[in-house]
Amino acid sequence: MKRTIVITGGAGFIGSHVVRLFVNKYPEYKIINLDKLTYAGNLANLKDIEGKPNYQFVKMDICDFESVLKLMQDEKVDGVIHLAAESHVDRSIKDPFTFAKTNVMGTLSMLQAAKVYWESLPEKYEGKRFYHISTDEVYGALEITDPAGVEPPFSTKASSGEHHLAYGTKFFTEDLKYQPHSPYSAAKASSDHFVRAYHDTYGLPVVVTNCSNNYGPYQFPEKLIPLFINNIRHEKPLPVYGKGENVRDWLYVEDHARAIDLIFHKGKVAETYNIGGFNEWKNIDLIKVLIKTVDRLLGKPEGTSDHLITYVTDRAGHDLRYAIDSTKLQKELGWEPSLQFEEGIEKTVRWYLDNQAWMDNVTSGDYQKYYDDMYKNR
């Protein structure tokens, strides 16, 4: 094989799309999917490639430094794409210790294993890369100016041909000071600092990206879009925090995977790149689009499921607005989102409606018992 790349968290939502892209696009690479298979990891996400000759799955905890180092040495790994992380804000509020352990100490384990192995080689860091995937939440929150009438540097267009306008004049750029507001974002911010410190201290060839909210197939249904699609289908309440006024920038997951591919191969060492869609939506407006789309695809009259919207007490420390400026990535590497938002939502809703068996398996938790039984004696 030309290269051997470890992708951590490859059985999760974004990770599975990255693994699939690399396995199919680079048959000359050996792709190792390293995943602990926690609740958010599901090998059913990769059924279509599990038999490929250049794909290997390894069940492993990234916090197990000795095992990670041995894998790096045995497989002669020359690239790491690090996605494994606890990522649900509500869970981080209830259990911050798990987030600190996985996101901080797990990242440190991966960094140290890469450093120790690569420094043992005659060529050392030549031809190596450690790519760390972070989040826009490390930047804190932005104010809303509504309506702003601000057209970003570039933007996706709606099916009507109109630009989707931003909710303010400020965006997250790569040089912004970190201001994390939740245990999740604090843990990710800490891991980002460790990655950059390993470059500054040891010369480890790293790159960091911060991405906006992703949506698309195979997302664990604790997240807004798959949860609400499933709830609409089964006529269950749609719990909306506060008044649904919080704004998020949404990016189709396959566009994120394309960006990761591009940055892994062509991004500059020690650089940070922001990845976003310039596609801001208030939560309540996004939910109304979901309701309209799901009802239509289920053959129901428009507005049938509007009554399912249920306003609940807002989440602690709920940031008001996230908005990524991807101009640097566009100008330096030529990336931009490929899908109009309505097209992406249509594809996403259709996938979840067509894959109810996958959804039922995930929501029941049966997949976890299956993997526990499979690996308990290994």
LINKAGI-V912723 format. One record per pair of residues at least 4 apart in sequence whose ideal C-beta (glycine too) atoms are under 7 Angstrom apart, sorted by the first residue. I is the first residue (numbers start at 1). GAP is how many residues later the second one is. Records with the same first field share a line. If there is no record, write none. Layout:
I = GAP  GAP
This chain:
1 = 27  28  29  53
2 = 26  27
3 = 26  75  76
4 = 26  28  71  72  73  74
5 = 17  24  26  27  74  76
6 = 26  28  71  74
7 = 8  11  12  15  24  26  27  74  76
8 = 26  54  74  75  76  102
9 = 6  26  74  75  76
10 = 5  6  8  9  23  24  25
11 = 4  5  22  24  26  30  31  32  34  35
12 = 4  28  29  71
13 = 205  206  207  240
14 = 4  69  200  239  242
15 = 4  68
16 = 4  29  30  202
17 = 4  236  237  240
18 = 4  63  65  239  242
19 = 4  12  14  27
20 = 4  26  29
21 = 4  236  240
22 = 4  7  9  239
23 = 8  26  29  31  32
24 = 25
27 = 27
29 = 25
30 = 24  26
31 = 23  24
32 = 24  26  43
33 = 23  24  25
34 = 24  26
35 = 6  24  49
36 = 5  23  24  25
37 = 4  22  334
39 = 329
40 = 180
42 = 320  325
43 = 14
44 = 314  317  323
45 = 173
46 = 4
49 = 6
50 = 5
58 = 13
59 = 316
60 = 4  7  8  11
62 = 6  22  44  47  48
63 = 38  39  42  43  46
64 = 4
65 = 4  44  47  48
66 = 4
67 = 4
68 = 4  41  42  45
69 = 4  44  47  48
70 = 4
71 = 4
72 = 5  41  42  45
73 = 44
78 = 49  50
79 = 49  50
80 = 30  34  50  51
81 = 50  179  183
82 = 25  28  48  49  50  51
83 = 50
84 = 22
85 = 17  18  103
86 = 5  6  12  13  16  17  98
87 = 97
88 = 4  134
89 = 4  93  95
90 = 4  225
91 = 4
92 = 4  7  90  91  92
93 = 89  90  223
95 = 4
96 = 4  87
97 = 4
98 = 4
99 = 4  84  85  88
100 = 4  87
101 = 4  5
102 = 4
103 = 4  84  85  88
104 = 4  83  86  87
105 = 4
106 = 4
107 = 4  25  84  87  88
108 = 4  86
109 = 4
110 = 4
111 = 4  19  83  84  87  93
112 = 4
113 = 4
114 = 4  16  90
115 = 4  83  87  89
116 = 4
118 = 6  7  10
119 = 5
123 = 4
125 = 78  79  80
128 = 77
129 = 76  78  135
130 = 74  75  76
131 = 76  132  133
132 = 60  63  74  76
133 = 76  78
134 = 4  54  58  74  75  76
135 = 50  53  75  76
136 = 36  74  75  76  140  186  188
137 = 43  45  47  48  51  182  185
138 = 40  42  47  50  51  54  72
139 = 33  37  39  40
140 = 39  40  41  179
141 = 40  178  179  180
142 = 26  28  179  180  181
143 = 25  177  178
144 = 23  24  103  176  177
145 = 22  23  24
146 = 21
147 = 18
148 = 17  18  19  20  21
149 = 16
150 = 15  16  18  19
151 = 4  12  14
152 = 14  126
153 = 172  174
154 = 124  176  182
155 = 8  9  123
156 = 8  121  122  123  181  184  185
157 = 4  5  6  183
158 = 4  6  182  183  184
159 = 181  183
164 = 115  116  177
166 = 114  157
167 = 80  113  154
168 = 153  155
171 = 152  153  154
172 = 4  102  150  151  152  153
173 = 101  152
174 = 98  99  100  154
178 = 11
180 = 5  6  9
181 = 4  136  138
182 = 4  135
183 = 4
184 = 4
185 = 4
186 = 4
187 = 4
188 = 4
189 = 4
190 = 4
191 = 4
192 = 4  16
193 = 4
194 = 4
195 = 11  13
196 = 4  10  12
197 = 4
198 = 4  6  8
199 = 4  5  7  71
205 = 64
206 = 63  64
207 = 56  60  62  64
208 = 64
209 = 54  63  64  66
210 = 62  64
211 = 40  45  64  65
212 = 37  38  39  63  64  65  110  112
213 = 35  36  37  38
214 = 37  39  42
215 = 4  10  35  37  38  129  133
216 = 36  37  38  132
217 = 131  134
219 = 4  6  7
220 = 142
221 = 5  6  9  138  141  142
222 = 5
223 = 4
224 = 4
225 = 4  65  123
226 = 4  126
227 = 4
228 = 4  10  59  62
229 = 4  61  65  120  123
230 = 4  122  129
231 = 5  6  7  77
232 = 58  59  62  73  76
233 = 61  65  120
235 = 73
236 = 72
237 = 71  73
238 = 49  70  71  72
239 = 71  73
240 = 4  43  44  47  69  70  71  72
241 = 5  71  73  74  77
242 = 72
243 = 68
244 = 38  39  40  43
245 = 37  39
246 = 37  72  74  75
247 = 33  34  35  73  74
248 = 33  35  74
249 = 27  28  30  31  73  74  75
250 = 27  29  31  91
251 = 4  5  24  25  26  28  86
252 = 85  87  92
253 = 4
254 = 4
255 = 4  82  83  84
256 = 4  19
257 = 4
258 = 4  77
259 = 4  16  70  76
260 = 4
261 = 4
262 = 4  71  73
263 = 4  10  70
266 = 67
267 = 4  6  66
273 = 55  56
274 = 50  51  52  54  55
275 = 49  51  54
276 = 48  50
277 = 60
278 = 48
279 = 62
280 = 43
281 = 4  5
282 = 4
283 = 4
284 = 4
285 = 4
286 = 4
287 = 4  22
288 = 4
289 = 4  56
290 = 4
291 = 4  14  15
292 = 4  10
293 = 4  52  53  56
294 = 4  11  55
295 = 5  7  9  10
296 = 6
297 = 52  53  56
300 = 4
314 = 4
326 = 4
327 = 4
328 = 4
329 = 4  6
330 = 4  5  6
339 = 4  5
341 = 4
342 = 4
343 = 4
344 = 4
345 = 4
346 = 4
347 = 4
348 = 4
349 = 4
350 = 4
351 = 4
352 = 7
355 = 4
356 = 4
357 = 4
358 = 4
359 = 4
360 = 4
361 = 5  6
362 = 5
365 = 4
366 = 4
367 = 4
368 = 4
369 = 4
370 = 4
371 = 4
372 = 4
